[in-house]
C-alpha cells in the first residue's frame, strides 16, 4: 500500500526521527486504526514519548511515525506536523482542547433544509473552520424536502459571505455534480453537522455504495440518532478521503482568534474604526459598529453572534483572566464617564 495516496508529503517527514510513516484512520479510546505501507492495522501510543516527553496526542487524520509490529498493535512514537486541524472545547470536562480531525483540505459545513437549519450554528462552525486553516464549504442537504430554496440561501449568504454553498439531495441526486471539484485523489474532506443532517447518507452517495450506517430522523424536531459513534477516515473509490465525525449539537469554542476575524470580517471592519481600540460596542462613544447598525449597514444579529462567540472563547480559555479583564473594562468606562461629566460642568 502506498501511504502517499493517503495525502502524505515529504515536507512533513522529520530528519531527526526514525520510524514508518502512517496515517490515523480511526480512534477508539487509546487504540488507533492506522494505514501504512504494510496495509491497515492498529496501534497504541508509546508511553515514553507521549506520557513523559510531551508528544502531541494524535487524532484522526494525523500522520504519525510507528514502530511496526507485524502480529500485534504497532507503537506510535511521534505525531508529525499538522497542516490543518479542527478542535473544540473538550465536551467531557468542559475545559481544555479536544482536537477532532487533522490534515484536511475542505470542511463541509452541513445543515438540512428542515428544522435542522440554524444560521447561529452555522456561524459557530464557520468560525472554527476558519481557525483550522482549511477551506469551508456550506452544504445544504435534503433538498427534496422543500421547493423554495431562496429563504435558506439568503440566510446563508448573510452569515457565510464569500463561502461556496451547494444545495444537494442524497436521495434524488440533486446538485451532487457540483461537488465533483472537491473530490480529488489525495484530498481530505471533513463533514461537520448535527445528528440527522445526512452526513452518512452523503458519504454513501459520494462513495457509490453503503459504507456508513444511516438512520432516520424524528418527524417532531427533525433530529436524528447519533449514527456515527467515533471519528473515522474513509477512502473513496476515486482516492478522495472523508473524515466523518459524531454529530455535534454543541460546539464549544477554543482558540478562535484568527477564525473569528475571518468569519466576522464585516463586524471587524467597522470595529477597526471605533474610537477606542478596546471598544466592546456596548454603548461607548464614537462606536463605528453601533453606528453601522443604526444606519442599516450591518445586521445587528451579526454583532450579537460575534460578541457571544468571542466571550465564550475567552471565558472557556481563561475564566480568571476574563473576569479580571471585565472588571478592568468596567472601571475604565466609569473613569471616562466621570471625566465627561467633569468637563461638562467646567464648560458651564
Secondary structure as UniProt FT lines:
FT   HELIX           3..6
FT   HELIX           10..12
FT   STRAND          20..28
FT   TURN            29..30
FT   STRAND          31..36
FT   TURN            37..38
FT   STRAND          39..45
FT   HELIX           48..52
FT   TURN            60..61
FT   STRAND          63..67
FT   TURN            70..71
FT   STRAND          74..79
FT   STRAND          85..89
FT   TURN            91..93
FT   STRAND          97..102
FT   STRAND          106..112
FT   TURN            115..116
FT   HELIX           119..132
FT   STRAND          135..141
FT   HELIX           143..145
FT   HELIX           150..159
FT   TURN            161..162
FT   STRAND          165..167
FT   TURN            170..172
FT   TURN            174..175
FT   HELIX           176..182
FT   TURN            185..186
FT   STRAND          188..192
FT   TURN            195..196
FT   HELIX           199..207
FT   TURN            219..221
FT   STRAND          232..235
FT   TURN            237..238
FT   STRAND          241..244
FT   HELIX           257..263
FT   HELIX           265..271
FT   TURN            272..273
FT   TURN            277..278
FT   TURN            285..286
FT   HELIX           288..294
FT   TURN            295..296
FT   HELIX           300..317
FT   HELIX           319..347
//
